[in-house]
Amino acid sequence: MTEFELTQLCDQLNNTSGKCLGWRPPAEVFREKMMEKIRRRPYRLRSWESRFK
């Protein structure tokens, strides 16, 4: 199997929906979970004065 064929197979599997994922493709579920993690990440606000130093 060539690297190109393997890449095509991975793309096909990642874009095929599955029952365990609520009939959504794995790539879609992965993107959704990553966005949830990014939004939950604590954001530290800098003080107003520190912006001008």
Biopython code that builds the backbone (N, CA, C, O; Angstrom):
import numpy as np
from Bio.PDB.StructureBuilder import StructureBuilder

atoms = [
    (1, "MET", "N", (0.861, -1.172, 0.000)),
    (1, "MET", "CA", (0.000, 0.000, 0.000)),
    (1, "MET", "C", (0.905, 1.233, 0.000)),
    (1, "MET", "O", (1.835, 1.338, 0.800)),
    (2, "THR", "N", (0.622, 2.139, -0.893)),
    (2, "THR", "CA", (1.426, 3.359, -0.982)),
    (2, "THR", "C", (0.958, 4.370, 0.063)),
    (2, "THR", "O", (-0.115, 4.226, 0.650)),
    (3, "GLU", "N", (1.770, 5.378, 0.281)),
    (3, "GLU", "CA", (1.406, 6.436, 1.226)),
    (3, "GLU", "C", (0.142, 7.164, 0.760)),
    (3, "GLU", "O", (-0.706, 7.536, 1.571)),
    (4, "PHE", "N", (0.027, 7.361, -0.545)),
    (4, "PHE", "CA", (-1.154, 8.023, -1.103)),
    (4, "PHE", "C", (-2.415, 7.204, -0.832)),
    (4, "PHE", "O", (-3.443, 7.753, -0.435)),
    (5, "GLU", "N", (-2.333, 5.887, -1.049)),
    (5, "GLU", "CA", (-3.488, 5.011, -0.801)),
    (5, "GLU", "C", (-3.865, 5.006, 0.675)),
    (5, "GLU", "O", (-5.046, 5.003, 1.021)),
    (6, "LEU", "N", (-2.863, 5.005, 1.535)),
    (6, "LEU", "CA", (-3.113, 5.038, 2.972)),
    (6, "LEU", "C", (-3.787, 6.347, 3.379)),
    (6, "LEU", "O", (-4.705, 6.348, 4.198)),
    (7, "THR", "N", (-3.335, 7.447, 2.811)),
    (7, "THR", "CA", (-3.947, 8.748, 3.088)),
    (7, "THR", "C", (-5.397, 8.772, 2.629)),
    (7, "THR", "O", (-6.267, 9.286, 3.331)),
    (8, "GLN", "N", (-5.656, 8.216, 1.449)),
    (8, "GLN", "CA", (-7.034, 8.152, 0.949)),
    (8, "GLN", "C", (-7.912, 7.321, 1.876)),
    (8, "GLN", "O", (-9.049, 7.698, 2.161)),
    (9, "LEU", "N", (-7.391, 6.192, 2.347)),
    (9, "LEU", "CA", (-8.144, 5.328, 3.258)),
    (9, "LEU", "C", (-8.446, 6.051, 4.567)),
    (9, "LEU", "O", (-9.567, 5.980, 5.070)),
    (10, "CYS", "N", (-7.456, 6.743, 5.117)),
    (10, "CYS", "CA", (-7.659, 7.502, 6.363)),
    (10, "CYS", "C", (-8.710, 8.587, 6.171)),
    (10, "CYS", "O", (-9.578, 8.770, 7.025)),
    (11, "ASP", "N", (-8.637, 9.298, 5.069)),
    (11, "ASP", "CA", (-9.629, 10.342, 4.782)),
    (11, "ASP", "C", (-11.027, 9.753, 4.674)),
    (11, "ASP", "O", (-11.993, 10.323, 5.180)),
    (12, "GLN", "N", (-11.126, 8.610, 4.012)),
    (12, "GLN", "CA", (-12.426, 7.959, 3.850)),
    (12, "GLN", "C", (-12.981, 7.531, 5.209)),
    (12, "GLN", "O", (-14.160, 7.749, 5.490)),
    (13, "LEU", "N", (-12.146, 6.927, 6.050)),
    (13, "LEU", "CA", (-12.602, 6.477, 7.371)),
    (13, "LEU", "C", (-12.973, 7.652, 8.265)),
    (13, "LEU", "O", (-13.956, 7.580, 9.001)),
    (14, "ASN", "N", (-12.203, 8.726, 8.210)),
    (14, "ASN", "CA", (-12.477, 9.889, 9.054)),
    (14, "ASN", "C", (-13.711, 10.662, 8.619)),
    (14, "ASN", "O", (-14.231, 11.478, 9.380)),
    (15, "ASN", "N", (-14.177, 10.420, 7.425)),
    (15, "ASN", "CA", (-15.359, 11.117, 6.932)),
    (15, "ASN", "C", (-16.561, 10.191, 6.770)),
    (15, "ASN", "O", (-17.558, 10.555, 6.146)),
    (16, "THR", "N", (-16.454, 8.981, 7.342)),
    (16, "THR", "CA", (-17.555, 8.023, 7.314)),
    (16, "THR", "C", (-18.238, 8.049, 8.666)),
    (16, "THR", "O", (-17.587, 7.903, 9.700)),
    (17, "SER", "N", (-19.541, 8.235, 8.661)),
    (17, "SER", "CA", (-20.254, 8.311, 9.939)),
    (17, "SER", "C", (-20.369, 6.926, 10.569)),
    (17, "SER", "O", (-20.365, 5.905, 9.881)),
    (18, "GLY", "N", (-20.471, 6.924, 11.893)),
    (18, "GLY", "CA", (-20.582, 5.669, 12.621)),
    (18, "GLY", "C", (-21.657, 5.740, 13.690)),
    (18, "GLY", "O", (-21.940, 6.805, 14.240)),
    (19, "LYS", "N", (-22.249, 4.591, 13.973)),
    (19, "LYS", "CA", (-23.340, 4.530, 14.943)),
    (19, "LYS", "C", (-22.890, 5.012, 16.325)),
    (19, "LYS", "O", (-23.636, 5.725, 16.997)),
    (20, "CYS", "N", (-21.689, 4.637, 16.756)),
    (20, "CYS", "CA", (-21.220, 5.005, 18.100)),
    (20, "CYS", "C", (-20.995, 6.508, 18.246)),
    (20, "CYS", "O", (-20.891, 7.009, 19.366)),
    (21, "LEU", "N", (-20.920, 7.225, 17.142)),
    (21, "LEU", "CA", (-20.723, 8.682, 17.176)),
    (21, "LEU", "C", (-22.004, 9.426, 16.818)),
    (21, "LEU", "O", (-21.965, 10.596, 16.437)),
    (22, "GLY", "N", (-23.129, 8.749, 16.941)),
    (22, "GLY", "CA", (-24.400, 9.386, 16.605)),
    (22, "GLY", "C", (-24.527, 9.649, 15.117)),
    (22, "GLY", "O", (-25.139, 10.630, 14.695)),
    (23, "TRP", "N", (-23.938, 8.754, 14.324)),
    (23, "TRP", "CA", (-23.978, 8.835, 12.859)),
    (23, "TRP", "C", (-23.253, 10.062, 12.318)),
    (23, "TRP", "O", (-23.561, 10.547, 11.230)),
    (24, "ARG", "N", (-22.289, 10.558, 13.089)),
    (24, "ARG", "CA", (-21.478, 11.686, 12.610)),
    (24, "ARG", "C", (-20.090, 11.178, 12.252)),
    (24, "ARG", "O", (-19.620, 10.209, 12.848)),
    (25, "PRO", "N", (-19.433, 11.801, 11.306)),
    (25, "PRO", "CA", (-18.073, 11.398, 10.939)),
    (25, "PRO", "C", (-17.090, 11.693, 12.077)),
    (25, "PRO", "O", (-17.241, 12.696, 12.775)),
    (26, "PRO", "N", (-16.087, 10.830, 12.273)),
    (26, "PRO", "CA", (-15.089, 11.055, 13.325)),
    (26, "PRO", "C", (-14.418, 12.423, 13.239)),
    (26, "PRO", "O", (-14.170, 13.052, 14.268)),
    (27, "ALA", "N", (-14.124, 12.891, 12.033)),
    (27, "ALA", "CA", (-13.459, 14.194, 11.882)),
    (27, "ALA", "C", (-14.332, 15.316, 12.443)),
    (27, "ALA", "O", (-13.821, 16.257, 13.050)),
    (28, "GLU", "N", (-15.641, 15.218, 12.241)),
    (28, "GLU", "CA", (-16.564, 16.237, 12.752)),
    (28, "GLU", "C", (-16.603, 16.215, 14.277)),
    (28, "GLU", "O", (-16.582, 17.264, 14.920)),
    (29, "VAL", "N", (-16.659, 15.012, 14.853)),
    (29, "VAL", "CA", (-16.692, 14.876, 16.313)),
    (29, "VAL", "C", (-15.389, 15.392, 16.913)),
    (29, "VAL", "O", (-15.403, 16.071, 17.939)),
    (30, "PHE", "N", (-14.264, 15.071, 16.276)),
    (30, "PHE", "CA", (-12.964, 15.532, 16.756)),
    (30, "PHE", "C", (-12.892, 17.057, 16.773)),
    (30, "PHE", "O", (-12.465, 17.653, 17.762)),
    (31, "ARG", "N", (-13.314, 17.687, 15.665)),
    (31, "ARG", "CA", (-13.296, 19.158, 15.608)),
    (31, "ARG", "C", (-14.168, 19.759, 16.701)),
    (31, "ARG", "O", (-13.785, 20.738, 17.342)),
    (32, "GLU", "N", (-15.341, 19.172, 16.912)),
    (32, "GLU", "CA", (-16.257, 19.678, 17.935)),
    (32, "GLU", "C", (-15.638, 19.577, 19.329)),
    (32, "GLU", "O", (-15.711, 20.523, 20.115)),
    (33, "LYS", "N", (-15.029, 18.431, 19.633)),
    (33, "LYS", "CA", (-14.410, 18.235, 20.951)),
    (33, "LYS", "C", (-13.226, 19.180, 21.148)),
    (33, "LYS", "O", (-13.032, 19.704, 22.244)),
    (34, "MET", "N", (-12.440, 19.399, 20.108)),
    (34, "MET", "CA", (-11.306, 20.318, 20.216)),
    (34, "MET", "C", (-11.786, 21.741, 20.471)),
    (34, "MET", "O", (-11.189, 22.461, 21.272)),
    (35, "MET", "N", (-12.849, 22.151, 19.805)),
    (35, "MET", "CA", (-13.384, 23.499, 20.018)),
    (35, "MET", "C", (-13.916, 23.648, 21.442)),
    (35, "MET", "O", (-13.776, 24.713, 22.043)),
    (36, "GLU", "N", (-14.525, 22.593, 21.989)),
    (36, "GLU", "CA", (-14.991, 22.639, 23.378)),
    (36, "GLU", "C", (-13.813, 22.850, 24.322)),
    (36, "GLU", "O", (-13.895, 23.651, 25.253)),
    (37, "LYS", "N", (-12.716, 22.131, 24.080)),
    (37, "LYS", "CA", (-11.523, 22.256, 24.930)),
    (37, "LYS", "C", (-10.941, 23.664, 24.842)),
    (37, "LYS", "O", (-10.547, 24.239, 25.857)),
    (38, "ILE", "N", (-10.888, 24.211, 23.651)),
    (38, "ILE", "CA", (-10.329, 25.552, 23.463)),
    (38, "ILE", "C", (-11.169, 26.592, 24.198)),
    (38, "ILE", "O", (-10.629, 27.497, 24.833)),
    (39, "ARG", "N", (-12.479, 26.460, 24.110)),
    (39, "ARG", "CA", (-13.365, 27.425, 24.775)),
    (39, "ARG", "C", (-13.293, 27.322, 26.288)),
    (39, "ARG", "O", (-13.507, 28.317, 26.981)),
    (40, "ARG", "N", (-12.999, 26.150, 26.814)),
    (40, "ARG", "CA", (-12.942, 25.959, 28.272)),
    (40, "ARG", "C", (-11.611, 26.384, 28.868)),
    (40, "ARG", "O", (-11.498, 26.560, 30.081)),
    (41, "ARG", "N", (-10.606, 26.548, 28.024)),
    (41, "ARG", "CA", (-9.272, 26.879, 28.522)),
    (41, "ARG", "C", (-9.317, 28.217, 29.240)),
    (41, "ARG", "O", (-9.832, 29.198, 28.702)),
    (42, "PRO", "N", (-8.787, 28.258, 30.438)),
    (42, "PRO", "CA", (-8.836, 29.523, 31.190)),
    (42, "PRO", "C", (-8.059, 30.622, 30.472)),
    (42, "PRO", "O", (-6.976, 30.392, 29.934)),
    (43, "TYR", "N", (-8.618, 31.778, 30.477)),
    (43, "TYR", "CA", (-7.995, 32.939, 29.836)),
    (43, "TYR", "C", (-7.614, 33.919, 30.925)),
    (43, "TYR", "O", (-8.470, 34.392, 31.672)),
    (44, "ARG", "N", (-6.337, 34.223, 31.014)),
    (44, "ARG", "CA", (-5.858, 35.121, 32.050)),
    (44, "ARG", "C", (-5.836, 36.542, 31.516)),
    (44, "ARG", "O", (-5.128, 36.843, 30.555)),
    (45, "LEU", "N", (-6.595, 37.390, 32.127)),
    (45, "LEU", "CA", (-6.627, 38.793, 31.715)),
    (45, "LEU", "C", (-5.441, 39.539, 32.299)),
    (45, "LEU", "O", (-5.093, 39.372, 33.468)),
    (46, "ARG", "N", (-4.833, 40.358, 31.469)),
    (46, "ARG", "CA", (-3.752, 41.200, 31.964)),
    (46, "ARG", "C", (-4.361, 42.491, 32.492)),
    (46, "ARG", "O", (-5.420, 42.930, 32.046)),
    (47, "SER", "N", (-3.673, 43.076, 33.437)),
    (47, "SER", "CA", (-4.173, 44.348, 33.961)),
    (47, "SER", "C", (-4.005, 45.424, 32.893)),
    (47, "SER", "O", (-3.173, 45.298, 31.995)),
    (48, "TRP", "N", (-4.785, 46.458, 32.998)),
    (48, "TRP", "CA", (-4.752, 47.540, 32.020)),
    (48, "TRP", "C", (-3.366, 48.186, 31.952)),
    (48, "TRP", "O", (-2.881, 48.506, 30.867)),
    (49, "GLU", "N", (-2.730, 48.377, 33.115)),
    (49, "GLU", "CA", (-1.417, 49.029, 33.155)),
    (49, "GLU", "C", (-0.344, 48.193, 32.467)),
    (49, "GLU", "O", (0.544, 48.750, 31.821)),
    (50, "SER", "N", (-0.406, 46.885, 32.590)),
    (50, "SER", "CA", (0.640, 46.033, 32.021)),
    (50, "SER", "C", (0.650, 46.065, 30.495)),
    (50, "SER", "O", (1.644, 45.671, 29.884)),
    (51, "ARG", "N", (-0.403, 46.513, 29.881)),
    (51, "ARG", "CA", (-0.464, 46.577, 28.421)),
    (51, "ARG", "C", (0.411, 47.695, 27.862)),
    (51, "ARG", "O", (0.771, 47.672, 26.685)),
    (52, "PHE", "N", (0.753, 48.667, 28.697)),
    (52, "PHE", "CA", (1.514, 49.819, 28.222)),
    (52, "PHE", "C", (2.961, 49.813, 28.697)),
    (52, "PHE", "O", (3.670, 50.804, 28.519)),
    (53, "LYS", "N", (3.396, 48.749, 29.279)),
    (53, "LYS", "CA", (4.788, 48.671, 29.765)),
    (53, "LYS", "C", (5.694, 48.130, 28.704)),
    (53, "LYS", "O", (6.897, 47.994, 28.929)),
]
sb = StructureBuilder()
sb.init_structure("model")
sb.init_model(0)
sb.init_chain("A")
sb.init_seg("    ")
for serial, (resi, resn, name, xyz) in enumerate(atoms, 1):
    if name == "N":
        sb.init_residue(resn, " ", resi, " ")
    sb.init_atom(name, np.array(xyz, "f"), 0.0, 1.0, " ", f" {name:<3s}", serial, name[0])
structure = sb.get_structure()
